[in-house]
Amino acid sequence: MPSAQAQAHDHDGGRTEGDVAPLSLADVDRLLLESARVAHAGPAAPVRTWRADLTEALAVLSYAETVLAGDAALLRHCLTGVPVDHKAVLDDMARTLSGGDDLGDAAAAVPVEETLFARADGLVAPHDRMARADLSEPAGVRRLLDDVEAQLEEVGTRQREVEARLTDIRAVVVRQYREGIVPPAESWLR
């Protein structure tokens, strides 16, 4: 069965009717802007909606960061000029993706959500270009690596901002419960 990402595209490269929209950096910026007033949020503020949206964005950003980090490692290896040892490349990618020696750790760290791959499409655009690139041509590899690293930096910055905002949101939710000002519609205790 094709992956969720493959199913989301028709043969002409367009989007199909029931798929999800890719998350963009602009979408993340919008979520961060909308939730910026969380520290001063009253009981009517959509704090839990912000939390849900930012949590989903964090999962997509984390997945995109993992993909882009693997791409960067592979492209750096292409630029070394060392004859290709495919096993060493794969072992190095596994270590990069897992942050250690066990590839199982990397698989466990990435949430498995059907729409995750499609939601990350816009954030991993250099990854798609890499599939069509001639990785034996150093100048092209260098340009692609620059694109991957720039996107990786942007994704990492947004990921840290989302993590910080989620910490702020958790503090507000705890404060609302402590002060007894949780709107009945949002109470987890009802």
Steps between C-alpha positions, in 0.01 A plus 500: 500500500642845412603732782266776618721748314479304176124463537461875548626574149338412171698403191509859373681620815193680634327458832199273528171589663530337844863573588641734760670830428875509550620705796716797401729720705244778446234275658725445802565875523123562492443249781775664705353845437147392590618342824741780595253645751485175696667649810213749528227261390173505681252215530351573156832462315530186285798371698428133438452559128836674492653209687353242260606693189851567629544139612414381149737761351776380735460139379521614137802722570675215684443263210622762248811564710579127503463471121707812432776395743529167319512679165773735623708206623468324166585813300804573720619148434457556124732802524784313673621351173549167673391200293152400601478230764124448501499314831696780671264762356196312628659442841591869525146602403355263760721657769405851386130424496501323835735733681685189616576147398154343504278568199204374705530814714448719192193306393351530848570874513303580184123480553323277251201699384353431159495869403844586639681436172259706292497782757881519481514524119552876494768489768712236327496644145882466469455128573279467192758684287769269633321201347551652153850641554823366356688429822825444311517867392667695786370848411140378489545304822646812670198711392260233618685464832478877550123481439458204735704668775309827464167317523629292791591819686155653436322182608717474814431863593124451467520174692668673796245784487209254499651305791535822700141603422369159605683543831325837543164343417549222755573762766180691410285185513641412843442859618140494375428180690674628810296823493177319411441703182481216250206544261251212552517405132877446531512336842661159500318428827144519367 
